Amino acid sequence: MPPALEHWKARGVGRYICSSGSVAAQRDWFGHTAYGDLCPLLDGYFDLTTAGPKTSPESYSGSVR
């Protein structure tokens, strides 16, 4: 995954995480991987604990954080 994230970052493609876990949990998860800290390769996080239910399209169309 890190090579793909680096590739997309170099080309200006946004890289965001969308999860039912909290933003803090996402940062912790991606900050401590077998490949090291991947957080610098990400642009932000969506937290479905506050954005809305997983099954709702509106949960995925909000402004990026």
trRosetta pair geometry for C-beta under 8 A, 3 or more apart (Angstrom, degrees):
i j d omega theta_ij theta_ji phi_ij phi_ji
1 4 5.7 -61 -155 39 43 110
1 5 6.1 41 153 -19 75 107
1 35 7.2 -153 63 7 92 159
1 38 7.4 -2 111 -123 115 149
2 5 5.6 -56 -143 39 35 111
2 6 6.1 35 159 -19 68 106
2 35 4.9 -158 -38 166 132 152
2 38 6.4 -128 -95 -110 88 104
2 41 6.8 -168 -138 -40 70 170
3 6 5.7 -55 -145 39 31 112
3 7 6.1 37 154 -24 65 106
4 7 5.5 -52 -146 34 31 116
4 8 6.3 26 157 -14 66 106
5 8 6.0 -56 -146 40 29 107
5 9 6.1 32 155 -22 64 109
5 15 5.7 79 -140 -139 86 162
5 38 6.6 83 50 -163 174 106
5 41 3.9 59 146 160 129 134
5 42 7.3 -46 -152 -64 129 64
6 9 5.6 -54 -143 36 29 113
6 10 6.3 31 158 -20 64 107
6 41 6.3 -64 -67 -125 59 124
7 10 6.0 -58 -152 34 25 110
7 11 6.6 6 155 -3 61 113
8 11 5.9 -70 -149 47 31 103
8 13 3.8 -78 -169 67 90 121
8 14 8.0 -58 155 59 116 18
8 15 5.6 115 103 -64 133 113
9 12 7.8 48 -179 -65 30 21
9 13 7.2 -80 -62 54 25 75
9 15 6.5 -46 -70 -5 82 134
9 41 5.7 -106 -46 -149 142 74
14 43 5.1 -71 -154 31 78 157
14 64 7.3 -45 -178 -141 147 168
15 41 6.4 -36 91 143 157 73
15 42 5.1 -112 111 -124 103 53
15 43 5.3 127 57 1 63 93
16 42 6.8 103 -105 -168 30 93
16 43 5.7 -53 -70 67 75 95
16 44 5.1 -15 -117 72 96 79
16 45 6.6 174 -165 -88 79 23
16 46 6.2 61 157 -18 118 95
16 64 6.0 -105 -94 -144 153 116
17 26 5.2 160 107 -168 142 133
17 30 6.7 -134 -56 -41 156 145
17 42 6.1 -11 -20 -148 102 141
17 44 7.7 -147 29 109 72 42
17 45 4.8 -16 63 -118 97 76
17 46 6.8 -154 98 28 50 72
18 45 7.7 159 -81 -168 35 54
18 46 4.0 -1 -111 58 76 124
18 48 6.8 68 177 -42 81 105
18 60 6.7 26 -145 -118 155 90
19 25 7.6 -123 110 91 140 107
19 26 5.3 161 36 -86 140 116
19 45 7.3 -37 24 -165 100 99
19 46 7.1 142 20 80 54 74
19 47 7.1 -18 69 -115 75 47
19 48 6.5 -135 106 11 30 103
20 48 4.5 -51 -101 69 56 122
20 49 6.4 97 -177 -55 56 75
20 54 6.2 -36 -77 -66 115 115
21 25 4.0 -99 164 89 118 135
21 26 5.7 149 92 -54 109 79
21 29 7.4 75 95 -19 158 139
21 47 7.5 -81 99 -134 43 79
21 49 7.2 -14 176 -31 12 117
22 25 4.6 98 56 6 80 101
22 26 7.0 -141 98 -5 43 86
22 47 5.7 20 -145 -140 41 124
22 49 5.6 -29 -83 22 67 147
23 26 5.5 -53 -147 36 35 114
23 27 6.3 35 155 -19 67 104
23 45 4.7 133 -128 96 88 140
23 47 4.7 -67 -44 -64 84 126
23 65 7.5 -72 -98 105 140 137
24 27 5.9 -54 -148 36 29 110
24 28 6.4 29 153 -18 63 107
25 28 5.6 -54 -147 37 32 113
25 29 6.2 35 153 -22 66 107
26 29 5.6 -54 -146 35 30 113
26 30 6.2 9 163 0 67 110
26 45 4.8 142 92 -136 152 139
26 47 7.4 -132 -6 -89 132 84
27 30 6.4 -63 -139 49 26 96
27 31 5.6 27 160 -24 63 120
27 39 6.1 42 -148 -104 76 128
27 45 7.0 -86 -53 -41 81 153
28 31 5.7 -61 -137 40 22 113
28 32 6.4 -15 172 12 60 114
29 32 7.1 -92 -154 49 16 84
29 33 7.6 45 155 -68 58 87
30 33 6.4 -11 -149 -36 39 114
30 37 7.6 67 134 -163 67 54
30 38 4.6 -90 -178 68 91 104
30 39 5.4 122 111 -68 106 70
30 42 6.4 24 148 -16 159 146
31 37 4.9 -1 -152 -129 59 88
31 38 7.3 -122 -81 39 29 64
31 39 5.0 8 -85 -30 81 122
32 37 7.3 3 -65 -90 38 67
33 36 6.5 -16 65 51 83 24
33 37 7.5 148 25 -91 86 19
33 38 5.5 23 12 -15 137 114
35 38 6.4 53 85 -64 111 103
37 40 6.6 65 121 -1 102 94
38 41 5.1 -56 -174 39 71 115
38 42 6.5 66 132 -24 85 105
39 42 5.7 -65 -150 35 40 109
42 45 7.3 41 150 -60 135 78
43 64 7.5 9 117 160 113 134
44 64 5.5 113 76 166 147 96
44 65 5.2 176 179 94 128 52
45 65 6.4 -42 68 83 60 104
46 51 5.9 2 -180 -36 94 158
46 60 7.4 46 177 -122 165 58
46 62 7.5 136 -133 61 110 108
46 64 7.3 -72 -70 -130 95 63
46 65 6.7 134 -92 30 51 102
47 50 5.1 33 102 28 107 98
47 51 6.1 146 82 -17 53 100
47 65 7.6 -29 5 47 93 148
48 51 5.0 -63 -113 49 44 106
48 52 6.8 -66 -154 64 74 47
48 53 7.5 47 180 -157 107 13
48 54 5.8 42 -178 -76 153 72
48 59 5.8 41 -128 179 94 129
51 59 4.7 99 125 -158 102 78
51 60 7.7 83 145 -65 138 35
51 62 5.7 -138 -143 15 106 144
52 56 4.9 -76 142 69 123 137
52 58 5.8 -9 74 93 172 92
52 59 3.5 -138 74 -90 105 93
53 56 4.7 92 65 -4 88 108
53 59 6.1 -130 66 -54 39 142
54 59 6.6 -102 -105 79 20 163
56 59 4.6 101 79 -17 94 102
57 60 6.1 -68 -166 40 46 103
57 61 6.4 33 147 -21 77 117
58 61 5.7 -66 -140 37 39 109
58 62 7.4 61 164 -47 66 85
59 62 7.3 -38 -170 -9 28 108
